[in-house]
Amino acid sequence: MKKTNNPNTSRNNQLSGNERIVNRTNQRRKKNKRKKLIFRAVLCFIFLCIGIIFALTMFFNISEITVTGDTVYSSEDIIEKSGVVVGDNLIFTSKKKINEQVSTELPYVGSVKVKRHLPTRLELIVTKTEAVYAVVIDGYYTLLDANGKVLEKDLEYVAENIILLNIGEIETAELGKRISGKSDSYLEKLIDIRNACEDCGIEDITAIDLSDIYDIKLTYQGRIILELGETSKDTLYKKLSLGKAAIDTQNEENMLYRGTINLTVDGKGYWSEETSTTEPQTEVEESTTENSGDESTTKPEKEESITASAA
């Protein structure tokens, strides 16, 4: 049977083909339109960023620098060491850099908080630090703050409230920077000891020996040595609590007692008293050409066990 072409079918196929062409054209136009919109948006964003940067650069320049807080230095010195000058950009000023420069160049500055006051004023809020410890280097004292920062060097004398610190071999001790020893673990241990002493109510610590981290010693009022041995945060508090009880007991008997409290064994302490005995001065005949002087000896007198439990 012979097929015949339907003119209506041919016309419909032709229309479908035209519709597809129109659809493709419309899709291309929409894509191009979206690309143009995205390009314009990106261009606007770039111009906006350039405008913001230009505005920040042109309209937020520092016209005034003020210094507040607690400090032993003059405002002029602090501003000079900050490295910031009038005319610098307020927004792009580095807070971290200012803090590092001032606290290093001026050792008794603990920290500097930088506060921006728009549009053009910069405020430096200074917190001071103070001497807590002293180490001996080449026969002279070097003062440190609570974080081990070097405050002063080559001193012949220090105040009575300064705690003498022994951290063993010292590698570097630069002004304004943290002192560095053969082992820097001393600092963490030092902070733990300071906190534990405060928690236990132990005051008047005059010396701390951290030269051997496994044989730590504290000196109370320059007359009673607390031998702690090896400690952790938990055992440190327990040992110092027991030591505080022993100190209180000895002080009730005699405020001038000198000796050692051995706290190396957890939960126990041993008090070893030392007394100074002075031989009476001997009176000699006039014909004798040599004079006898005082002879003083220090010796351990007794040792007693302290069994009081730590609070």
C-alpha positions in Angstrom: 0.0 0.0 0.0 1.4 3.3 -1.0 2.0 6.0 1.7 0.8 9.5 1.2 2.3 12.6 2.9 -0.1 14.5 5.1 0.4 18.2 4.5 -0.9 19.0 8.0 1.8 16.8 9.6 4.5 18.5 7.6 3.2 21.9 8.7 3.2 20.8 12.3 6.7 19.5 12.2 7.8 22.8 10.6 6.1 24.8 13.4 7.8 22.6 16.1 11.2 23.2 14.6 10.6 27.0 14.5 9.5 26.9 18.1 12.6 25.1 19.1 14.8 27.7 17.4 12.8 30.5 19.1 13.2 28.8 22.5 16.9 28.3 22.1 17.2 32.0 21.1 15.3 33.1 24.2 17.4 30.9 26.5 20.6 32.4 25.0 19.2 35.9 25.6 18.3 35.1 29.2 21.8 33.6 29.9 23.4 36.7 28.4 21.2 38.9 30.4 22.1 37.0 33.6 25.8 37.3 32.8 25.5 41.0 32.3 23.7 41.4 35.6 26.3 39.4 37.4 29.1 41.4 35.7 27.4 44.7 36.7 27.0 43.5 40.3 30.6 42.5 40.6 31.7 45.7 39.1 29.5 47.7 41.5 30.9 45.7 44.4 34.5 46.4 43.3 33.8 50.1 43.0 32.1 50.1 46.4 35.1 48.5 48.0 37.4 51.0 46.4 35.2 53.8 47.6 35.2 52.4 51.2 39.0 52.0 51.2 39.4 55.5 49.8 37.0 56.9 52.4 38.8 55.1 55.3 42.1 56.3 54.0 41.1 59.9 53.4 38.7 60.6 56.3 39.9 58.6 59.3 43.4 59.9 59.9 44.5 60.3 63.5 44.4 63.9 64.8 44.7 63.1 68.6 46.4 60.4 70.7 45.5 60.1 74.4 47.0 57.9 77.1 45.0 56.7 80.1 45.4 54.0 82.8 48.0 53.3 85.4 51.6 53.8 84.4 54.9 55.1 85.7 55.9 56.5 82.3 54.9 59.8 80.8 52.3 60.0 78.0 54.9 61.3 75.6 57.1 58.2 76.2 54.3 55.8 75.7 53.1 57.5 72.5 56.7 57.6 71.1 57.3 53.9 71.8 53.9 53.0 70.2 55.2 54.1 66.9 51.9 55.9 66.1 51.9 59.5 65.0 49.3 62.1 64.1 48.3 61.6 60.5 48.4 57.8 60.6 45.2 56.0 59.6 43.0 55.2 62.6 41.4 52.1 61.1 44.5 50.4 59.9 46.5 50.9 63.1 47.7 47.6 64.4 46.6 47.0 68.0 48.9 43.9 68.5 51.9 45.8 67.2 51.3 48.8 69.6 50.9 46.5 72.6 54.1 44.5 71.8 56.2 47.6 71.1 55.2 49.6 74.2 55.4 46.6 76.6 58.8 45.6 75.3 60.4 49.1 75.1 58.9 50.2 78.5 59.2 47.1 80.8 56.9 48.4 83.6 54.0 48.5 81.1 52.1 45.2 81.4 49.7 45.7 78.5 48.3 48.4 76.2 44.6 48.2 75.1 44.0 50.3 71.9 40.7 51.9 71.5 39.5 53.8 68.4 37.2 56.8 68.8 35.8 57.6 65.4 36.5 59.6 63.4 40.0 60.6 64.4 41.0 59.9 68.1 43.2 57.1 69.3 43.2 56.1 73.0 46.0 54.0 74.6 44.8 52.4 77.8 47.9 51.3 79.8 48.1 48.7 82.6 51.3 48.6 84.6 53.2 45.6 85.9 55.3 45.3 89.0 58.3 43.5 90.3 57.6 40.2 92.1 60.7 38.1 91.7 64.5 38.6 91.4 67.1 36.3 90.0 70.8 36.6 90.5 72.9 36.9 87.3 76.7 37.4 87.5 76.4 38.6 91.1 73.6 41.2 90.5 69.9 41.1 90.8 67.5 41.1 87.8 63.9 42.0 88.6 61.0 40.0 87.0 57.2 40.5 87.0 54.7 37.7 87.8 55.0 36.5 84.1 58.8 36.3 84.1 59.3 39.6 82.1 62.6 41.3 82.8 62.0 44.8 84.4 65.4 45.9 85.6 69.0 44.5 85.5 72.3 44.8 87.3 70.9 45.8 90.7 72.9 45.5 93.9 69.9 45.5 96.2 66.2 44.7 96.0 63.2 45.5 98.2 62.4 43.1 101.1 59.1 42.1 99.5 60.8 40.7 96.4 60.9 36.9 96.2 64.3 35.4 95.3 63.9 33.0 92.4 66.2 30.2 91.3 65.4 28.6 88.0 68.8 27.1 87.3 70.7 28.0 84.2 69.6 31.2 82.6 70.0 31.5 78.8 68.7 35.0 78.0 67.5 37.9 80.1 66.6 40.9 77.9 64.8 44.0 79.2 61.1 43.9 78.3 61.2 40.2 77.4 60.5 37.0 79.3 63.5 35.4 80.9 64.5 32.2 79.3 66.0 29.3 81.2 67.3 25.9 80.2 63.8 24.7 80.7 60.9 27.1 80.4 58.5 24.8 82.2 59.4 26.8 85.4 56.9 29.6 84.5 53.9 27.3 84.5 55.1 25.8 87.8 55.7 29.2 89.2 52.1 30.3 88.5 50.8 27.1 90.0 52.8 27.8 93.2 51.7 31.4 93.4 48.0 30.4 93.1 48.3 27.5 95.5 50.0 29.8 98.1 47.2 32.3 97.8 44.5 29.5 98.1 46.2 28.1 101.2 46.8 31.5 102.8 50.6 31.3 102.8 52.1 34.7 102.7 55.7 36.0 103.3 57.3 33.5 100.9 60.8 35.0 100.4 62.5 32.5 98.1 61.5 29.8 95.5 63.9 27.2 94.2 62.9 25.7 90.9 66.4 24.8 89.8 65.3 21.1 90.0 61.7 20.7 89.0 61.6 17.4 90.9 62.9 19.0 94.1 61.1 22.2 94.6 61.8 24.3 97.7 60.0 27.4 99.1 61.4 29.6 101.9 59.0 31.2 104.4 60.1 34.5 106.0 63.7 33.6 105.3 63.7 31.0 108.2 61.6 28.0 107.3 62.2 25.9 104.2 59.3 23.9 102.7 60.7 20.9 100.8 58.0 20.0 98.3 59.8 17.5 96.0 58.0 16.7 92.9 54.5 18.1 92.6 51.4 18.3 90.4 48.6 20.8 90.7 46.6 18.5 92.9 49.5 17.5 95.2 50.8 21.0 95.4 47.8 22.3 97.1 47.7 19.4 99.6 51.3 19.8 100.4 51.1 23.5 101.0 48.0 23.1 103.1 49.9 20.7 105.3 52.8 23.1 105.3 50.6 26.0 106.3 49.3 24.0 109.3 52.9 23.2 110.3 54.0 26.8 110.0 51.0 27.9 112.2 51.9 25.3 114.8 55.6 26.4 115.0 54.7 30.1 115.1 52.4 29.5 118.1 55.4 28.1 119.9 58.1 30.5 118.7 57.9 33.1 115.9 61.7 32.9 115.6 62.0 29.1 114.9 64.2 28.2 112.0 64.1 24.9 110.3 62.8 22.7 107.5 59.4 21.1 106.8 59.8 18.0 104.6 56.6 17.6 102.6 58.0 15.3 99.9 55.8 12.4 101.1 52.1 13.0 100.2 50.0 13.4 103.3 52.9 13.7 105.7 55.3 16.3 106.9 58.5 16.3 109.0 59.7 19.3 111.0 63.4 19.6 111.5 64.4 22.5 113.7 67.7 24.4 113.6 68.9 26.5 116.4 72.0 28.8 116.7 74.0 28.4 119.8 76.6 31.0 120.8 79.5 30.2 122.9 80.1 32.7 125.8 82.9 35.1 125.1 86.0 34.2 126.9 87.8 36.9 128.8 91.6 36.8 128.5 94.5 38.2 130.5 96.2 41.4 129.4 99.4 39.5 128.6 97.5 37.5 125.9 97.9 39.0 122.5 95.0 37.2 120.8 91.4 37.9 121.6 88.8 35.1 121.3 85.7 36.1 119.3 82.1 34.8 119.1 81.8 31.3 117.6 78.4 30.6 116.2 77.3 27.2 114.9 74.1 26.0 113.3 73.0 22.4 113.8 69.8 20.4 113.5 68.3 19.9 116.9 65.4 17.6 116.4 63.0 16.1 113.9 59.3 15.5 114.6 56.6 14.1 112.4 53.6 16.2 111.3 50.6 14.1 110.7 47.9 16.8 110.4 45.9 16.2 107.2 45.7 18.8 104.5 42.6 21.0 104.6 
